[in-house]
């Protein structure tokens, strides 16, 4: 991002090197800026003033990794040309204001690592060109709205480390170009949607540390680009499906579930015996640690397996 930092006069820099709240009074001098970057090293502190929304010519605003607190301005929707907004790594709180969802030209939205809370509104589908959505490491709650699945240009979706509840939307398969999808550490439950099989571009999937149950869908074998899968610390049960024999899956973590039955014998599992999972190193091309805890029940072995295929 190009910067408008030079517009800030030296007398608004306090002795500690932080840009104080007085700097925001200079906003009028940025009126004709298109790009404004004041991330990381600027260490801006204080709240975001309402007049910031008067910079209606901005297409990119980067205020990531500063010491900004308070709320996202409720009138931020006035910046109707904004295509990229970076507020990550601050101490922002409260909910996402309704007007932010009206920024229909937005393509990249970075709000991670704050203390934002509340639900994600159904109007999240307004910015139809949204490609990168980072909401992770906040306090968002409630369910994941079905409207999120209408963002068909979304490539990266990061919602991990929040308090989302309910089921993964059944239409998640509509995110046809999504490449990375992370829901790690939430309170999601229910079965994995069958529509996951439609995510042909998906390479990275992390659903660990939720409460998903049911079987691991055989449809995973339809996701031809899938490279990394984390499903650990859920309540998945049943047998490990044949789809896990796929050659293209390089990292697979199924630990701390309720899986049972035989370990698949094809693909990268073809040369492994039960002993191969007892705290040993995998041979040659599979050189990551694998551990299995085996508990005997009535003619059935309950497996807890850590599998990392390289």
C-alpha positions as a Markdown table, in Angstrom:
| # | Residue | x | y | z |
|---|---|---|---|---|
| 1 | Unk | 0.0 | 0.0 | 0.0 |
| 2 | Unk | 1.2 | 3.5 | -0.7 |
| 3 | Unk | 1.1 | 5.9 | 2.2 |
| 4 | Unk | -0.2 | 9.3 | 3.2 |
| 5 | Unk | 2.0 | 9.2 | 6.4 |
| 6 | Unk | 4.0 | 12.2 | 5.1 |
| 7 | Unk | 0.9 | 14.4 | 5.5 |
| 8 | Unk | 1.2 | 14.1 | 9.3 |
| 9 | Unk | 3.1 | 17.0 | 10.7 |
| 10 | Unk | 5.9 | 16.3 | 13.2 |
| 11 | Unk | 4.2 | 18.2 | 16.0 |
| 12 | Unk | 1.6 | 15.4 | 16.4 |
| 13 | Unk | 4.2 | 12.8 | 17.2 |
| 14 | Unk | 4.5 | 12.4 | 21.0 |
| 15 | Unk | 7.8 | 11.7 | 22.8 |
| 16 | Unk | 7.3 | 8.0 | 22.8 |
| 17 | Unk | 7.1 | 7.8 | 19.0 |
| 18 | Unk | 3.4 | 7.2 | 18.9 |
| 19 | Unk | 1.1 | 9.2 | 16.6 |
| 20 | Unk | -1.3 | 10.7 | 19.1 |
| 21 | Unk | -5.0 | 11.5 | 18.7 |
| 22 | Unk | -4.1 | 14.9 | 17.5 |
| 23 | Unk | -2.9 | 13.4 | 14.2 |
| 24 | Unk | -6.5 | 12.6 | 13.4 |
| 25 | Unk | -7.2 | 16.4 | 13.3 |
| 26 | Unk | -5.1 | 16.5 | 10.2 |
| 27 | Unk | -7.4 | 14.2 | 8.3 |
| 28 | Unk | -8.6 | 17.0 | 6.1 |
| 29 | Unk | -5.1 | 17.2 | 4.6 |
| 30 | Unk | -5.6 | 13.6 | 3.3 |
| 31 | Unk | -8.8 | 14.4 | 1.5 |
| 32 | Unk | -7.4 | 13.8 | -2.0 |
| 33 | Unk | -5.5 | 10.6 | -1.0 |
| 34 | Unk | -6.3 | 7.4 | -2.8 |
| 35 | Unk | -4.2 | 5.1 | -0.6 |
| 36 | Unk | -3.3 | 5.6 | 3.1 |
| 37 | Unk | -1.0 | 3.2 | 5.0 |
| 38 | Unk | 0.0 | 3.7 | 8.6 |
| 39 | Unk | 0.6 | 0.1 | 9.6 |
| 40 | Unk | 3.0 | -1.5 | 12.1 |
| 41 | Unk | 5.8 | 1.0 | 12.7 |
| 42 | Unk | 3.6 | 4.1 | 13.1 |
| 43 | Unk | 2.1 | 2.9 | 16.4 |
| 44 | Unk | -1.0 | 5.1 | 16.1 |
| 45 | Unk | -2.9 | 5.2 | 19.4 |
| 46 | Unk | -6.4 | 6.3 | 20.4 |
| 47 | Unk | -9.7 | 5.9 | 18.7 |
| 48 | Unk | -10.7 | 6.2 | 15.0 |
| 49 | Unk | -12.4 | 9.6 | 14.6 |
| 50 | Unk | -15.6 | 10.0 | 12.7 |
| 51 | Unk | -14.2 | 12.5 | 10.2 |
| 52 | Unk | -12.0 | 9.7 | 8.8 |
| 53 | Unk | -15.1 | 8.5 | 6.8 |
| 54 | Unk | -14.9 | 11.8 | 4.9 |
| 55 | Unk | -12.0 | 10.5 | 3.0 |
| 56 | Unk | -14.3 | 9.3 | 0.3 |
| 57 | Unk | -11.7 | 9.0 | -2.4 |
| 58 | Unk | -9.7 | 6.3 | -0.5 |
| 59 | Unk | -9.6 | 2.9 | -2.1 |
| 60 | Unk | -7.2 | 1.4 | 0.4 |
| 61 | Unk | -6.9 | 2.1 | 4.2 |
| 62 | Unk | -4.2 | 0.3 | 6.2 |
| 63 | Unk | -4.1 | 0.8 | 9.9 |
| 64 | Unk | -3.0 | -2.6 | 10.9 |
| 65 | Unk | -0.9 | -3.4 | 14.0 |
| 66 | Unk | -1.2 | -0.2 | 15.9 |
| 67 | Unk | -2.6 | 0.8 | 19.3 |
| 68 | Unk | -6.1 | 1.8 | 18.1 |
| 69 | Unk | -9.0 | 1.1 | 20.4 |
| 70 | Unk | -12.7 | 1.8 | 20.6 |
| 71 | Unk | -15.2 | 1.2 | 17.9 |
| 72 | Unk | -15.1 | 1.0 | 14.1 |
| 73 | Unk | -16.8 | 4.3 | 13.1 |
| 74 | Unk | -20.5 | 3.7 | 12.4 |
| 75 | Unk | -20.2 | 6.0 | 9.3 |
| 76 | Unk | -17.4 | 4.1 | 7.7 |
| 77 | Unk | -19.8 | 3.1 | 4.9 |
| 78 | Unk | -19.4 | 6.6 | 3.6 |
| 79 | Unk | -16.0 | 5.6 | 2.2 |
| 80 | Unk | -17.8 | 4.0 | -0.7 |
| 81 | Unk | -14.8 | 3.6 | -3.0 |
| 82 | Unk | -12.9 | 1.5 | -0.4 |
| 83 | Unk | -11.6 | -1.8 | -1.8 |
| 84 | Unk | -9.2 | -2.8 | 1.0 |
| 85 | Unk | -9.5 | -2.2 | 4.7 |
| 86 | Unk | -6.9 | -3.3 | 7.2 |
| 87 | Unk | -7.6 | -2.9 | 10.9 |
| 88 | Unk | -5.9 | -6.0 | 12.1 |
| 89 | Unk | -3.9 | -6.3 | 15.3 |
| 90 | Unk | -5.4 | -3.4 | 17.3 |
| 91 | Unk | -7.7 | -3.3 | 20.3 |
| 92 | Unk | -11.0 | -2.5 | 18.5 |
| 93 | Unk | -14.2 | -3.7 | 20.2 |
| 94 | Unk | -17.9 | -3.7 | 19.6 |
| 95 | Unk | -19.6 | -5.1 | 16.6 |
| 96 | Unk | -19.0 | -4.5 | 12.9 |
| 97 | Unk | -21.1 | -1.5 | 12.1 |
| 98 | Unk | -24.0 | -2.0 | 9.6 |
| 99 | Unk | -22.5 | 0.6 | 7.2 |
| 100 | Unk | -19.3 | -1.4 | 6.7 |
| 101 | Unk | -21.4 | -4.1 | 5.0 |
| 102 | Unk | -22.4 | -1.5 | 2.4 |
| 103 | Unk | -18.9 | -1.1 | 1.1 |
| 104 | Unk | -19.8 | -3.0 | -2.1 |
| 105 | Unk | -16.4 | -2.5 | -3.8 |
| 106 | Unk | -14.5 | -4.2 | -0.9 |
| 107 | Unk | -12.2 | -7.0 | -2.0 |
| 108 | Unk | -10.0 | -7.5 | 1.0 |
| 109 | Unk | -11.2 | -7.1 | 4.6 |
| 110 | Unk | -8.7 | -7.6 | 7.5 |
| 111 | Unk | -10.2 | -7.3 | 11.0 |
| 112 | Unk | -8.4 | -10.1 | 12.7 |
| 113 | Unk | -6.7 | -10.0 | 16.1 |
| 114 | Unk | -9.0 | -7.4 | 17.8 |
| 115 | Unk | -11.7 | -7.8 | 20.4 |
| 116 | Unk | -14.7 | -7.4 | 18.0 |
| 117 | Unk | -17.9 | -9.2 | 19.0 |
| 118 | Unk | -21.5 | -9.8 | 18.0 |
| 119 | Unk | -22.8 | -11.7 | 15.0 |
| 120 | Unk | -21.9 | -11.5 | 11.3 |
| 121 | Unk | -24.9 | -9.9 | 9.6 |
| 122 | Unk | -26.6 | -11.4 | 6.6 |
| 123 | Unk | -25.6 | -8.3 | 4.7 |
| 124 | Unk | -22.1 | -9.7 | 4.5 |
| 125 | Unk | -23.1 | -10.8 | 1.0 |
| 126 | Unk | -23.2 | -7.1 | -0.2 |
| 127 | Unk | -19.5 | -6.8 | -1.2 |
| 128 | Unk | -19.8 | -9.4 | -3.9 |
| 129 | Unk | -16.2 | -8.9 | -5.0 |
| 130 | Unk | -14.8 | -9.9 | -1.6 |
| 131 | Unk | -11.8 | -12.2 | -2.0 |
| 132 | Unk | -10.0 | -12.2 | 1.4 |
| 133 | Unk | -12.0 | -12.2 | 4.7 |
| 134 | Unk | -10.0 | -12.2 | 7.9 |
| 135 | Unk | -12.2 | -12.2 | 11.0 |
| 136 | Unk | -10.1 | -14.6 | 13.1 |
| 137 | Unk | -9.0 | -14.1 | 16.7 |
| 138 | Unk | -11.9 | -12.0 | 17.9 |
| 139 | Unk | -15.0 | -12.6 | 20.0 |
| 140 | Unk | -17.6 | -13.0 | 17.2 |
| 141 | Unk | -20.5 | -15.3 | 18.2 |
| 142 | Unk | -23.8 | -16.6 | 16.9 |
| 143 | Unk | -24.1 | -18.7 | 13.8 |
| 144 | Unk | -22.3 | -18.3 | 10.5 |
| 145 | Unk | -24.8 | -16.7 | 8.2 |
| 146 | Unk | -25.9 | -18.5 | 5.0 |
| 147 | Unk | -25.4 | -15.3 | 3.2 |
| 148 | Unk | -21.6 | -15.8 | 3.6 |
| 149 | Unk | -21.8 | -18.6 | 1.1 |
| 150 | Unk | -23.0 | -16.2 | -1.6 |
| 151 | Unk | -19.5 | -14.6 | -1.8 |
| 152 | Unk | -18.5 | -16.6 | -4.8 |
| 153 | Unk | -15.3 | -14.7 | -5.4 |
| 154 | Unk | -14.0 | -15.5 | -1.9 |
| 155 | Unk | -10.5 | -17.1 | -1.9 |
| 156 | Unk | -9.4 | -16.9 | 1.7 |
| 157 | Unk | -11.8 | -17.3 | 4.6 |
| 158 | Unk | -10.4 | -17.1 | 8.1 |
| 159 | Unk | -12.9 | -17.4 | 11.0 |
| 160 | Unk | -10.8 | -19.3 | 13.5 |
| 161 | Unk | -10.5 | -18.5 | 17.2 |
| 162 | Unk | -14.0 | -17.1 | 17.8 |
| 163 | Unk | -17.2 | -18.3 | 19.4 |
| 164 | Unk | -19.3 | -19.1 | 16.3 |
| 165 | Unk | -22.0 | -21.7 | 17.1 |
| 166 | Unk | -24.4 | -23.8 | 15.1 |
| 167 | Unk | -23.7 | -25.8 | 12.0 |
| 168 | Unk | -21.4 | -25.1 | 9.0 |
| 169 | Unk | -23.8 | -23.7 | 6.4 |
| 170 | Unk | -25.1 | -26.4 | 4.0 |
| 171 | Unk | -24.3 | -24.1 | 1.1 |
| 172 | Unk | -20.6 | -23.8 | 1.9 |
| 173 | Unk | -20.0 | -25.6 | -1.4 |
| 174 | Unk | -21.1 | -22.4 | -3.2 |
| 175 | Unk | -17.7 | -20.9 | -2.4 |
| 176 | Unk | -16.4 | -22.5 | -5.5 |
| 177 | Unk | -13.0 | -20.7 | -5.7 |
| 178 | Unk | -12.1 | -20.7 | -2.0 |
| 179 | Unk | -8.5 | -21.9 | -1.5 |
| 180 | Unk | -8.1 | -21.7 | 2.3 |
| 181 | Unk | -10.8 | -22.1 | 4.9 |
| 182 | Unk | -10.2 | -22.1 | 8.6 |
| 183 | Unk | -12.8 | -22.5 | 11.4 |
| 184 | Unk | -10.3 | -23.8 | 14.1 |
| 185 | Unk | -11.4 | -23.3 | 17.7 |
| 186 | Unk | -15.0 | -22.3 | 17.6 |
| 187 | Unk | -18.2 | -24.0 | 18.9 |
| 188 | Unk | -19.5 | -25.3 | 15.7 |
| 189 | Unk | -21.4 | -28.6 | 15.6 |
| 190 | Unk | -23.4 | -30.9 | 13.4 |
| 191 | Unk | -22.4 | -33.0 | 10.5 |
| 192 | Unk | -19.9 | -31.9 | 7.8 |
| 193 | Unk | -21.9 | -30.6 | 4.8 |
| 194 | Unk | -22.0 | -32.8 | 1.8 |
| 195 | Unk | -21.5 | -29.7 | -0.3 |
| 196 | Unk | -17.9 | -29.6 | 0.8 |
| 197 | Unk | -17.3 | -31.9 | -2.2 |
| 198 | Unk | -17.9 | -29.0 | -4.6 |
| 199 | Unk | -14.9 | -27.0 | -3.3 |
| 200 | Unk | -12.6 | -28.0 | -6.2 |
| 201 | Unk | -10.1 | -25.3 | -5.5 |
| 202 | Unk | -9.8 | -25.9 | -1.8 |
| 203 | Unk | -6.3 | -26.7 | -0.6 |
| 204 | Unk | -6.4 | -26.0 | 3.1 |
| 205 | Unk | -9.3 | -27.0 | 5.5 |
| 206 | Unk | -9.1 | -26.6 | 9.2 |
| 207 | Unk | -12.2 | -27.6 | 11.3 |
| 208 | Unk | -10.3 | -28.7 | 14.4 |
| 209 | Unk | -11.4 | -28.0 | 18.0 |
| 210 | Unk | -15.2 | -27.8 | 17.4 |
| 211 | Unk | -17.9 | -30.3 | 18.1 |
| 212 | Unk | -18.6 | -31.7 | 14.6 |
| 213 | Unk | -20.1 | -35.2 | 14.6 |
| 214 | Unk | -21.2 | -37.8 | 12.2 |
| 215 | Unk | -19.1 | -39.6 | 9.6 |
| 216 | Unk | -16.2 | -38.1 | 7.6 |
| 217 | Unk | -17.9 | -37.6 | 4.2 |
| 218 | Unk | -16.6 | -39.8 | 1.4 |
| 219 | Unk | -17.1 | -36.8 | -0.8 |
| 220 | Unk | -13.8 | -35.5 | 0.4 |
| 221 | Unk | -12.2 | -37.5 | -2.4 |
| 222 | Unk | -13.9 | -35.2 | -4.9 |
| 223 | Unk | -11.8 | -32.2 | -3.7 |
| 224 | Unk | -8.9 | -32.8 | -6.1 |
| 225 | Unk | -6.7 | -30.0 | -4.8 |
| 226 | Unk | -7.1 | -30.7 | -1.1 |
| 227 | Unk | -3.6 | -30.8 | 0.4 |
| 228 | Unk | -4.0 | -30.2 | 4.2 |
| 229 | Unk | -6.9 | -31.3 | 6.3 |
| 230 | Unk | -7.3 | -30.8 | 10.1 |
| 231 | Unk | -10.3 | -32.4 | 11.7 |
| 232 | Unk | -8.9 | -33.2 | 15.2 |
| 233 | Unk | -10.7 | -32.6 | 18.5 |
| 234 | Unk | -14.2 | -33.2 | 17.3 |
| 235 | Unk | -16.8 | -35.9 | 17.8 |
| 236 | Unk | -16.5 | -37.6 | 14.4 |
| 237 | Unk | -17.3 | -41.3 | 14.4 |
| 238 | Unk | -17.6 | -44.3 | 12.2 |
| 239 | Unk | -14.9 | -45.8 | 10.0 |
| 240 | Unk | -12.1 | -43.9 | 8.2 |
| 241 | Unk | -13.3 | -43.5 | 4.6 |
| 242 | Unk | -11.5 | -44.8 | 1.6 |
| 243 | Unk | -11.2 | -41.2 | 0.4 |
| 244 | Unk | -8.3 | -40.7 | 2.9 |
| 245 | Unk | -6.2 | -42.9 | 0.6 |
| 246 | Unk | -5.8 | -40.0 | -1.8 |
| 247 | Unk | -2.3 | -39.3 | -3.0 |
| 248 | Unk | -2.7 | -35.6 | -3.0 |
| 249 | Unk | -3.5 | -35.1 | 0.7 |
| 250 | Unk | -0.2 | -34.3 | 2.3 |
| 251 | Unk | -1.2 | -33.4 | 5.9 |
| 252 | Unk | -4.1 | -35.2 | 7.6 |
| 253 | Unk | -4.9 | -34.8 | 11.3 |
| 254 | Unk | -7.8 | -36.9 | 12.7 |
| 255 | Unk | -6.7 | -37.0 | 16.3 |
| 256 | Unk | -9.1 | -37.0 | 19.2 |
| 257 | Unk | -12.2 | -38.2 | 17.5 |
| 258 | Unk | -14.3 | -41.4 | 17.9 |
| 259 | Unk | -13.2 | -43.2 | 14.7 |
| 260 | Unk | -13.1 | -46.9 | 14.6 |
| 261 | Unk | -12.4 | -49.8 | 12.3 |
| 262 | Unk | -9.4 | -50.4 | 10.0 |
| 263 | Unk | -6.9 | -47.8 | 8.8 |
| 264 | Unk | -7.3 | -47.5 | 5.0 |
| 265 | Unk | -4.8 | -49.7 | 3.1 |
| 266 | Unk | -4.5 | -47.8 | -0.2 |
| 267 | Unk | -2.5 | -44.8 | -1.3 |
| 268 | Unk | 0.0 | -43.6 | 1.2 |
| 269 | Unk | -1.4 | -46.0 | 3.8 |
| 270 | Unk | -0.6 | -49.0 | 1.6 |
| 271 | Unk | 2.8 | -49.9 | 3.3 |
| 272 | Unk | 1.7 | -49.3 | 6.9 |
| 273 | Unk | 1.0 | -51.9 | 9.5 |
| 274 | Unk | -0.6 | -51.3 | 12.9 |
| 275 | Unk | 2.9 | -51.1 | 14.4 |
| 276 | Unk | 3.7 | -48.2 | 12.1 |
| 277 | Unk | 1.3 | -46.1 | 14.2 |
| 278 | Unk | 2.7 | -46.9 | 17.6 |
| 279 | Unk | 4.9 | -43.9 | 18.1 |
| 280 | Unk | 7.3 | -44.7 | 15.3 |
| 281 | Unk | 8.6 | -42.6 | 12.4 |
| 282 | Unk | 6.9 | -43.1 | 9.1 |
| 283 | Unk | 9.3 | -44.6 | 6.4 |
| 284 | Unk | 10.9 | -42.6 | 3.6 |
| 285 | Unk | 8.3 | -40.4 | 1.9 |
| 286 | Unk | 6.1 | -40.2 | 5.1 |
| 287 | Unk | 8.6 | -38.7 | 7.5 |
| 288 | Unk | 6.3 | -37.1 | 10.1 |
| 289 | Unk | 5.4 | -38.4 | 13.6 |
| 290 | Unk | 2.4 | -40.7 | 13.9 |
| 291 | Unk | 0.9 | -41.9 | 17.2 |
| 292 | Unk | -2.1 | -44.1 | 17.9 |
| 293 | Unk | -3.9 | -44.9 | 21.0 |
| 294 | Unk | -5.8 | -48.2 | 20.7 |
| 295 | Unk | -8.6 | -49.2 | 23.0 |
| 296 | Unk | -10.2 | -52.6 | 22.8 |
| 297 | Unk | -14.0 | -52.8 | 22.9 |
| 298 | Unk | -16.2 | -55.7 | 21.9 |
| 299 | Unk | -14.5 | -56.8 | 18.7 |
| 300 | Unk | -13.9 | -53.2 | 17.7 |
| 301 | Unk | -10.9 | -51.0 | 18.0 |
| 302 | Unk | -11.5 | -47.3 | 18.8 |
| 303 | Unk | -8.7 | -45.4 | 17.2 |
| 304 | Unk | -7.3 | -42.0 | 18.1 |
| 305 | Unk | -4.9 | -41.2 | 15.4 |
| 306 | Unk | -2.4 | -38.4 | 14.7 |
| 307 | Unk | -1.6 | -38.7 | 11.0 |
| 308 | Unk | 0.7 | -36.3 | 9.2 |
| 309 | Unk | 1.6 | -37.4 | 5.7 |
| 310 | Unk | 4.5 | -35.7 | 4.0 |
